[in-house]
Amino acid sequence: MIPIAKPLLGADEVRAVSDTIMSGIIAEGPRVADFEQAFADYIGVEHAIAVNSGTAALHAALLAHGIGDGDEVITTPFTFIATSNSVLFTGAKPIFADIEDDTFNINPDAIMEKITSKTKAILPVHLYGHPAEMNAIMEVAEDHNLAVIEDACQAHGAVYDGEKVGSFGTGTFSFYPTKNMTTSEGGMITTNDQNIADRARMIRSHGSRQRYVHEMLGYNFRMTDISASIGLVQLNKIGEFTRQRQSNAEYLSRGLKRVDRVTVPIVRHNCEHVFHQYTIRAQDRDGLVETLSENGVGTGVYYPIPTHKQPFYQELGYNDSLPESEGAGDEVVSLPVHPSVTQDELDHIIGVIKGTE
Ligand SMILES: *Cc1c(COP(=O)(O)O)cnc(C)c1O
């Protein structure tokens, strides 16, 4: 079976972890600081704050912006559940705006319609590694004095109008093993705002900037030096990983763009897509998933049920109708695009979808 995701870990990562363990410092220490600096440089921001998951990055970023009880945060329902759950953690209410049918990202016009006097922030997701429409989103945010927290958990290194995502508002990243780079579990917050960075650092560690002095309510969101040492190695490889993903995606699109049953992903002219997922639309999606599986091709459906339709959100009383998100949930399927997929495997995937294999 060609897997849908595969972390690329080898001798370099083993050596880095082993060195860290032998150093005697395994919790947050010098390697976390080095990883933060290197990641800030990579994204092109002044501050990066390492945490122990992408979910923690979202949670801490929202809290750092002072989001809480009574506030509303406008976000997309077509994403992993962590995006809007992190809003719920703060006591605020996620408000869902529908998506664009081609990029699957939040539609800026739909955001406008959802703004109320309670709105405090916009939380776009750069889904599958394609940037959200940041010019329009930043404009709406400025006009209404809203914070922007970017869920870039799938978009390490993706570029919008010449700038990396995670540098427009406050960025949040995940380093879960299936993401474009990994630290095992892990996450990062990126910002150019000194005040947000200071608050995020305190929230990460029990509201404390000086040992045993607690200025606010915080959590234990700290990353370990073991994780950071893997991250430092992976960060050196992310450029090559991304190029390989992009070249695999281009190859798949060349093979699939004239196939009737499917629509290949688009890349906006001012964007660089990092293809965390290569996601097509297919009319008979479930049939295609079955055919691919029978022919040894692993696939993923991200995400079959938009957040507002999840049982837990229905219980909370959400009853929106968001037709683009619901339609996408019925039609999307992601194909293997990660750096270890070979050319023969790409040909096989294309052949199976065309019905010639
Ligand atoms: C992976 C992911 C997260 C959560 O990251 P974790 O590290 O798993 O907590 C949040 N949002 C999106 C869009 C993701 O893909």
The ligand as an SDF file (V2000), in Angstrom:
LIG
                    3D

 15 15  0  0  0  0  0  0  0  0999 V2000
   -2.6420   19.2380   12.6070 C   0  0  0  0  0  0  0  0  0  0  0  0
   -3.5400   20.4070   12.6560 C   0  0  0  0  0  0  0  0  0  0  0  0
   -3.8190   21.0820   13.8590 C   0  0  0  0  0  0  0  0  0  0  0  0
   -3.4080   20.5770   15.2060 C   0  0  0  0  0  0  0  0  0  0  0  0
   -2.0810   20.2670   15.3770 O   0  0  0  0  0  0  0  0  0  0  0  0
   -1.6460   19.1750   16.4650 P   0  0  0  0  0  0  0  0  0  0  0  0
   -0.1510   19.3060   16.4800 O   0  0  0  0  0  0  0  0  0  0  0  0
   -2.1230   17.8610   15.9970 O   0  0  0  0  0  0  0  0  0  0  0  0
   -2.2590   19.5830   17.7620 O   0  0  0  0  0  0  0  0  0  0  0  0
   -4.5940   22.2170   13.8000 C   0  0  0  0  0  0  0  0  0  0  0  0
   -5.0820   22.6780   12.6400 N   0  0  0  0  0  0  0  0  0  0  0  0
   -4.8600   22.0460   11.4770 C   0  0  0  0  0  0  0  0  0  0  0  0
   -5.4350   22.6180   10.2160 C   0  0  0  0  0  0  0  0  0  0  0  0
   -4.0990   20.8850   11.4440 C   0  0  0  0  0  0  0  0  0  0  0  0
   -3.9100   20.2520   10.2830 O   0  0  0  0  0  0  0  0  0  0  0  0
  1  2  1  0
  2  3  1  0
  2 14  2  0
  3  4  1  0
  3 10  2  0
  4  5  1  0
  5  6  1  0
  6  7  2  0
  6  8  1  0
  6  9  1  0
 10 11  1  0
 11 12  2  0
 12 13  1  0
 12 14  1  0
 14 15  1  0
M  END
$$$$
